[in-house]
Amino acid sequence: MIATKAPTKETPSPILITTDEHATEVIKAIKKYSKDNHTKEIVLGMDCEGIQKDKPLSLIQLYINGNTYIFDVIKHNPFELGLKEILENDSYIKVFHDFCEDSAALFRHFRVSPTKIFDTQIAHRIKRELEETITYQDNNISLNNLLQTYMKVENTMKTEMNSQMTSDPEFWYQRPLTYAMLEYAAQDVIYLPEMYRIFIKNLRTATIAKIFQKSSEYLYYSLLNCHTKDFTCLTEGDMVGAYIKNYYGKVIFCSLNLGCSGIIRDEISCDFIHKNFNMGDLINLQVESIDYEKKSVMLVVPDNLLSMEESTVKGYYKLAKMSQESKVKKMVEALSKKSFKKPRKTSMSLTSKKFFPKIKKFESKAKSKSGSFDEAATSSTTAISCSA
């Protein structure tokens, strides 16, 4: 049984929250609802607005049981009033669409690391993979296309508002917020709990568990390249961590958490990534060129990674990922104890200048012993850490 109701024409107007007093009242009501319905799944539809690398978050929307709450985080900090506790509590299922940038913004600005995330973009991609009908459009499906595919509905404000957001970088920072802005923000979350119900109904339990697991890995992205202010600080030849976001023909798009797009067009690099990595993997890449006007960075796979044997690449990244998971766990524990300090050498960016020379050394040891990656050669050293 799903606690949230599917939206109808009678769905109340979104409730804008701008003060600590109002936020406290709403958060207490949400917690009380959860306590009163402890035998049911409590499903929240969620999204954020105003996500930019160099600007504060503007809004966070939360839909539950027929009501949409829009927290104006420019006016106040609801996370200190109990919203952080809700987002980091496994008792609530948080349904986002394309949680990647939301995750980074929540961590960057408020040190919030949501748990029990169900990303509908990931759910759709995995469903298509199982059906063996996946195309590049499915890797990065928009919310409106998703809603049209499964529910025959859409955010009716999308076209109008997207044009305004594109032309005005300050769009979500204007106050007062207009009715159209609030309605757009609300429509981005009101259908998400119902989308969750649809996937739950049509996919096996093991597949649902895989979606939750993949969605949780966005925490890695929230720490990606966290020691670099933004893409304007990069120079040609720099190493950056990249999150593989979408395959489009022979072009690969990556998210860098640097306020820009990462693009791979080099044929050799694309072939290498297709062979060794999957959607959602993290990989070290080299900056080939930077387009400051278009906010895009052209990337290539470094030569010394290209020269590795396949078993070496996969073995190293398996150990590197284990190291990352350990770092994330420690950071989350520190956050829960309120002892978090700005991370030093705990970035998930995989961008250490010593990273590739050490891999090369490991490869030489592995070849001299068995011709493949030797876990014993790395298990006793901190070199598997991909720290910046």
CORZI-V51837 format. One record per residue. N is the residue number from 1. SS is DSSP state (a for helix, b for strand, c for the rest). PSI is psi in degrees with one decimal (999 if undefined). Layout:
BEGIN
N;SS;PSI / N;SS;PSI
END
This chain:
BEGIN
1;c;131.2 / 2;b;129.8 / 3;c;-30.9 / 4;c;148.6 / 5;c;146.1 / 6;c;135.9 / 7;c;148.0 / 8;c;180.0 / 9;c;-21.2 / 10;c;5.1 / 11;c;128.3 / 12;c;157.3 / 13;c;152.0 / 14;c;146.7 / 15;b;114.3 / 16;b;130.6 / 17;b;118.6 / 18;c;-4.0 / 19;c;157.8 / 20;a;-39.6 / 21;a;-45.7 / 22;a;-42.1 / 23;a;-43.7 / 24;a;-42.2 / 25;a;-45.6 / 26;a;-44.3 / 27;a;-39.2 / 28;a;-39.5 / 29;a;-39.5 / 30;a;-43.6 / 31;a;-39.4 / 32;a;-41.5 / 33;a;-42.2 / 34;a;-42.8 / 35;a;-40.7 / 36;a;-21.0 / 37;c;41.9 / 38;c;-15.8 / 39;c;-5.7 / 40;c;161.2 / 41;b;129.6 / 42;b;111.2 / 43;b;125.2 / 44;b;130.4 / 45;b;127.5 / 46;b;154.1 / 47;b;167.0 / 48;b;152.6 / 49;b;151.8 / 50;c;45.1 / 51;c;103.4 / 52;c;146.3 / 53;c;-39.5 / 54;c;14.0 / 55;c;157.5 / 56;c;158.8 / 57;c;145.6 / 58;c;-54.3 / 59;b;152.9 / 60;b;127.3 / 61;b;142.8 / 62;b;120.9 / 63;b;127.7 / 64;b;128.2 / 65;c;44.1 / 66;c;-3.9 / 67;b;140.1 / 68;b;122.4 / 69;b;128.9 / 70;b;108.3 / 71;b;120.6 / 72;b;94.9 / 73;c;0.7 / 74;c;-33.8 / 75;c;-31.4 / 76;c;171.3 / 77;c;93.8 / 78;a;-16.3 / 79;a;-33.0 / 80;a;-11.5 / 81;a;7.3 / 82;c;-11.2 / 83;a;-33.8 / 84;a;-42.3 / 85;a;-40.5 / 86;a;-44.8 / 87;a;-28.9 / 88;c;14.5 / 89;c;124.0 / 90;c;-10.6 / 91;c;-17.7 / 92;b;133.5 / 93;b;121.4 / 94;b;114.3 / 95;b;116.4 / 96;b;161.3 / 97;c;118.3 / 98;c;70.5 / 99;c;-7.0 / 100;a;-62.5 / 101;a;-31.9 / 102;a;-43.3 / 103;a;-46.0 / 104;a;-41.7 / 105;a;-43.5 / 106;a;-40.1 / 107;a;-42.8 / 108;a;-43.7 / 109;a;-30.1 / 110;a;1.7 / 111;c;40.4 / 112;c;129.1 / 113;c;86.6 / 114;c;145.5 / 115;c;171.8 / 116;c;51.1 / 117;b;135.6 / 118;b;109.1 / 119;b;117.9 / 120;a;-24.1 / 121;a;-43.8 / 122;a;-41.3 / 123;a;-44.1 / 124;a;-42.8 / 125;a;-45.0 / 126;a;-39.1 / 127;a;-43.7 / 128;a;-36.9 / 129;a;-41.8 / 130;a;-34.3 / 131;a;-7.2 / 132;c;37.5 / 133;c;13.0 / 134;c;139.9 / 135;c;173.5 / 136;a;-28.5 / 137;a;-31.2 / 138;a;-26.1 / 139;a;-31.4 / 140;c;43.6 / 141;c;137.7 / 142;c;161.4 / 143;a;-43.3 / 144;a;-41.5 / 145;a;-37.4 / 146;a;-48.3 / 147;a;-39.2 / 148;a;-37.0 / 149;a;-42.3 / 150;a;-26.9 / 151;c;-6.6 / 152;c;35.2 / 153;c;175.2 / 154;c;166.9 / 155;c;106.6 / 156;c;-12.4 / 157;c;-1.6 / 158;a;-53.4 / 159;a;-48.4 / 160;a;-47.1 / 161;a;-34.2 / 162;a;-38.4 / 163;a;-37.4 / 164;a;-40.2 / 165;a;-37.0 / 166;a;-39.4 / 167;a;-18.4 / 168;c;99.9 / 169;c;-20.1 / 170;c;10.4 / 171;a;-49.5 / 172;a;3.2 / 173;a;-1.3 / 174;c;143.3 / 175;c;139.8 / 176;c;156.3 / 177;c;138.0 / 178;c;164.9 / 179;a;-39.8 / 180;a;-39.6 / 181;a;-43.4 / 182;a;-39.8 / 183;a;-41.7 / 184;a;-48.2 / 185;a;-38.3 / 186;a;-43.0 / 187;a;-18.2 / 188;c;-13.4 / 189;c;-19.8 / 190;c;-24.8 / 191;c;-9.2 / 192;a;-41.8 / 193;a;-35.6 / 194;a;-35.0 / 195;a;-40.7 / 196;a;-45.6 / 197;a;-38.9 / 198;a;-44.6 / 199;a;-41.3 / 200;a;-39.9 / 201;a;-31.6 / 202;a;-3.3 / 203;c;153.1 / 204;c;158.8 / 205;a;-41.8 / 206;a;-35.6 / 207;a;-40.5 / 208;a;-41.3 / 209;a;-37.7 / 210;a;-38.3 / 211;a;-45.4 / 212;a;-42.8 / 213;a;-45.9 / 214;a;-39.2 / 215;a;-35.8 / 216;a;-22.5 / 217;c;-7.1 / 218;a;-16.6 / 219;a;-34.9 / 220;a;-41.7 / 221;a;-35.3 / 222;a;-19.4 / 223;c;0.5 / 224;c;130.5 / 225;c;33.5 / 226;c;-10.0 / 227;c;0.4 / 228;c;127.4 / 229;c;-53.7 / 230;c;-178.1 / 231;a;-20.3 / 232;a;-14.1 / 233;a;-7.9 / 234;c;154.9 / 235;c;160.8 / 236;c;134.4 / 237;c;-13.9 / 238;c;154.4 / 239;b;136.6 / 240;b;151.5 / 241;b;138.6 / 242;b;136.9 / 243;b;118.9 / 244;b;114.6 / 245;b;-40.8 / 246;b;142.2 / 247;b;127.0 / 248;b;93.2 / 249;c;-124.0 / 250;c;9.7 / 251;b;139.6 / 252;b;131.7 / 253;b;138.7 / 254;b;152.2 / 255;b;137.3 / 256;c;-8.5 / 257;c;36.8 / 258;c;14.3 / 259;c;28.4 / 260;c;173.0 / 261;b;142.8 / 262;b;128.7 / 263;b;133.3 / 264;b;116.1 / 265;c;-19.3 / 266;c;123.1 / 267;a;-41.8 / 268;a;-43.0 / 269;a;-43.2 / 270;a;-43.8 / 271;a;-41.2 / 272;a;-44.9 / 273;a;-43.4 / 274;a;-36.7 / 275;a;-35.9 / 276;a;-14.7 / 277;c;162.4 / 278;c;170.2 / 279;c;134.6 / 280;c;-5.5 / 281;c;155.6 / 282;b;140.4 / 283;b;145.6 / 284;b;131.8 / 285;b;162.2 / 286;b;138.2 / 287;b;122.1 / 288;b;-43.6 / 289;b;163.2 / 290;b;129.7 / 291;b;99.0 / 292;c;-33.0 / 293;c;-44.4 / 294;c;-2.9 / 295;c;54.3 / 296;b;150.0 / 297;b;123.5 / 298;b;133.1 / 299;b;154.3 / 300;b;158.4 / 301;c;129.9 / 302;c;148.4 / 303;a;-41.6 / 304;a;-19.2 / 305;a;-36.0 / 306;a;-31.0 / 307;c;-6.8 / 308;c;154.6 / 309;c;151.2 / 310;a;-42.4 / 311;a;-32.5 / 312;a;-45.7 / 313;a;-51.7 / 314;a;-39.0 / 315;a;-43.6 / 316;a;-46.6 / 317;a;-25.3 / 318;a;-46.4 / 319;a;-38.4 / 320;a;-40.3 / 321;a;-38.8 / 322;a;-40.4 / 323;a;-42.0 / 324;a;-45.8 / 325;a;-38.5 / 326;a;-42.2 / 327;a;-42.1 / 328;a;-44.8 / 329;a;-44.7 / 330;a;-37.9 / 331;a;-41.5 / 332;a;-40.5 / 333;a;-40.9 / 334;a;-39.7 / 335;a;-43.2 / 336;a;-26.9 / 337;c;3.5 / 338;c;33.2 / 339;c;20.4 / 340;c;133.6 / 341;c;161.6 / 342;c;127.1 / 343;c;137.5 / 344;c;119.3 / 345;c;35.6 / 346;c;18.8 / 347;c;147.1 / 348;c;15.9 / 349;c;-13.6 / 350;c;35.1 / 351;c;25.2 / 352;c;138.1 / 353;c;-22.7 / 354;c;-2.8 / 355;a;-54.1 / 356;a;-39.1 / 357;a;-37.8 / 358;a;-38.0 / 359;a;-42.9 / 360;a;-39.4 / 361;a;-42.5 / 362;a;-39.8 / 363;a;-40.0 / 364;a;-42.5 / 365;a;-42.5 / 366;a;-43.4 / 367;a;-37.0 / 368;a;-21.9 / 369;a;-50.8 / 370;c;-1.2 / 371;c;3.7 / 372;c;177.9 / 373;c;130.2 / 374;c;104.6 / 375;c;-33.5 / 376;a;-26.7 / 377;a;-16.0 / 378;a;-18.8 / 379;a;-23.4 / 380;c;10.2 / 381;c;154.5 / 382;a;4.6 / 383;a;-18.9 / 384;a;-12.8 / 385;c;133.5 / 386;c;43.7 / 387;c;153.8 / 388;c;999
END
